[in-house]
Amino acid sequence: MSDEFLPKVIGRRPERIFVRADGKPKSEAMVALLIKTYLWKRAGIKLTTHQFRHLAAKTILDDQSGEYETVRQLLGHKNLKTTTGFYTGMRTRRAGLHHQSLIEEKIAQRQLYGRGRKRNGKSAF
């Protein structure tokens, strides 16, 4: 959206995402305030700017599994190990929850359809 109207206002495409009407970057404090205000106003969510950074990283990794370098650059980590060390744990927990849901689904199917075909008097499961 800023690519549509900001060049008309400031005479060029902005170099940053959060800019004032004159094209200069907004302060970190102002960006933090805007994030907190709009998340609350638009979505009813209270997040600190630090939590917002984690949400951004999680969103990238949910959409593009393994894009730790992208997340590292976004968050400004100097070392990729910092990024992978924190966010791979989230992936492990997510994998565990997914595994649990698969097991629960199989149990529900078994309860819905019975124990399955019997072979030699034993359940197929």
C-alpha positions as a Python dict, from the first residue, in 0.01 Angstrom:
ca = {
    (1, 'M'): (0, 0, 0),
    (2, 'S'): (283, 242, 83),
    (3, 'D'): (424, 169, -264),
    (4, 'E'): (108, 321, -409),
    (5, 'F'): (69, 649, -223),
    (6, 'L'): (401, 735, -55),
    (7, 'P'): (592, 791, -381),
    (8, 'K'): (324, 1045, -472),
    (9, 'V'): (365, 1220, -135),
    (10, 'I'): (744, 1210, -90),
    (11, 'G'): (845, 1182, -456),
    (12, 'R'): (1014, 841, -426),
    (13, 'R'): (963, 488, -299),
    (14, 'P'): (1040, 475, 76),
    (15, 'E'): (1345, 279, 187),
    (16, 'R'): (1179, 163, 510),
    (17, 'I'): (841, 27, 609),
    (18, 'F'): (751, 277, 880),
    (19, 'V'): (806, 630, 751),
    (20, 'R'): (661, 969, 824),
    (21, 'A'): (487, 1179, 559),
    (22, 'D'): (821, 1344, 476),
    (23, 'G'): (981, 1003, 405),
    (24, 'K'): (1203, 1000, 714),
    (25, 'P'): (1188, 686, 929),
    (26, 'K'): (965, 686, 1234),
    (27, 'S'): (1140, 645, 1567),
    (28, 'E'): (1161, 302, 1730),
    (29, 'A'): (941, 429, 2012),
    (30, 'M'): (675, 543, 1765),
    (31, 'V'): (683, 212, 1575),
    (32, 'A'): (649, 23, 1905),
    (33, 'L'): (354, 240, 2005),
    (34, 'L'): (187, 191, 1665),
    (35, 'I'): (229, -187, 1680),
    (36, 'K'): (86, -210, 2032),
    (37, 'T'): (-198, 33, 1957),
    (38, 'Y'): (-312, -126, 1630),
    (39, 'L'): (-285, -483, 1756),
    (40, 'W'): (-511, -389, 2044),
    (41, 'K'): (-747, -171, 1841),
    (42, 'R'): (-782, -400, 1538),
    (43, 'A'): (-744, -748, 1689),
    (44, 'G'): (-794, -710, 2064),
    (45, 'I'): (-446, -852, 2124),
    (46, 'K'): (-201, -716, 2379),
    (47, 'L'): (159, -786, 2280),
    (48, 'T'): (485, -623, 2370),
    (49, 'T'): (712, -534, 2081),
    (50, 'H'): (939, -820, 2186),
    (51, 'Q'): (647, -1063, 2164),
    (52, 'F'): (560, -911, 1826),
    (53, 'R'): (911, -999, 1703),
    (54, 'H'): (855, -1360, 1810),
    (55, 'L'): (518, -1362, 1635),
    (56, 'A'): (680, -1237, 1315),
    (57, 'A'): (944, -1510, 1335),
    (58, 'K'): (684, -1778, 1404),
    (59, 'T'): (471, -1658, 1113),
    (60, 'I'): (765, -1686, 874),
    (61, 'L'): (861, -2033, 999),
    (62, 'D'): (501, -2157, 986),
    (63, 'D'): (472, -2041, 627),
    (64, 'Q'): (822, -2136, 511),
    (65, 'S'): (963, -2414, 725),
    (66, 'G'): (1337, -2390, 776),
    (67, 'E'): (1377, -2023, 681),
    (68, 'Y'): (1597, -1952, 981),
    (69, 'E'): (1829, -1724, 782),
    (70, 'T'): (1533, -1502, 690),
    (71, 'V'): (1429, -1489, 1056),
    (72, 'R'): (1790, -1420, 1163),
    (73, 'Q'): (1807, -1123, 930),
    (74, 'L'): (1465, -991, 1033),
    (75, 'L'): (1548, -1009, 1403),
    (76, 'G'): (1903, -882, 1359),
    (77, 'H'): (2073, -1178, 1522),
    (78, 'K'): (2446, -1186, 1449),
    (79, 'N'): (2471, -1562, 1476),
    (80, 'L'): (2234, -1814, 1314),
    (81, 'K'): (2275, -2038, 1619),
    (82, 'T'): (2089, -1777, 1826),
    (83, 'T'): (1792, -1799, 1593),
    (84, 'T'): (1788, -2175, 1545),
    (85, 'G'): (1852, -2237, 1914),
    (86, 'F'): (1534, -2057, 2012),
    (87, 'Y'): (1298, -2138, 1726),
    (88, 'T'): (1382, -2505, 1665),
    (89, 'G'): (1240, -2578, 2010),
    (90, 'M'): (908, -2435, 1895),
    (91, 'R'): (913, -2667, 1594),
    (92, 'T'): (981, -2967, 1819),
    (93, 'R'): (684, -2882, 2042),
    (94, 'R'): (465, -2827, 1735),
    (95, 'A'): (572, -3167, 1594),
    (96, 'G'): (485, -3332, 1926),
    (97, 'L'): (141, -3171, 1929),
    (98, 'H'): (83, -3281, 1570),
    (99, 'H'): (183, -3637, 1658),
    (100, 'Q'): (-55, -3630, 1954),
    (101, 'S'): (-342, -3512, 1732),
    (102, 'L'): (-273, -3794, 1484),
    (103, 'I'): (-292, -4050, 1765),
    (104, 'E'): (-615, -3896, 1898),
    (105, 'E'): (-761, -3905, 1547),
    (106, 'K'): (-678, -4277, 1513),
    (107, 'I'): (-834, -4348, 1853),
    (108, 'A'): (-1149, -4158, 1753),
    (109, 'Q'): (-1169, -4351, 1424),
    (110, 'R'): (-1129, -4676, 1612),
    (111, 'Q'): (-1411, -4583, 1850),
    (112, 'L'): (-1632, -4470, 1563),
    (113, 'Y'): (-1579, -4771, 1338),
    (114, 'G'): (-1514, -5038, 1597),
    (115, 'R'): (-1193, -5223, 1650),
    (116, 'G'): (-1141, -5305, 1284),
    (117, 'R'): (-1143, -5639, 1106),
    (118, 'K'): (-1053, -5934, 1314),
    (119, 'R'): (-788, -6176, 1204),
    (120, 'N'): (-766, -6506, 1383),
    (121, 'G'): (-986, -6369, 1659),
    (122, 'K'): (-758, -6068, 1717),
    (123, 'S'): (-816, -5702, 1645),
    (124, 'A'): (-652, -5559, 1334),
    (125, 'F'): (-527, -5266, 1542),
}
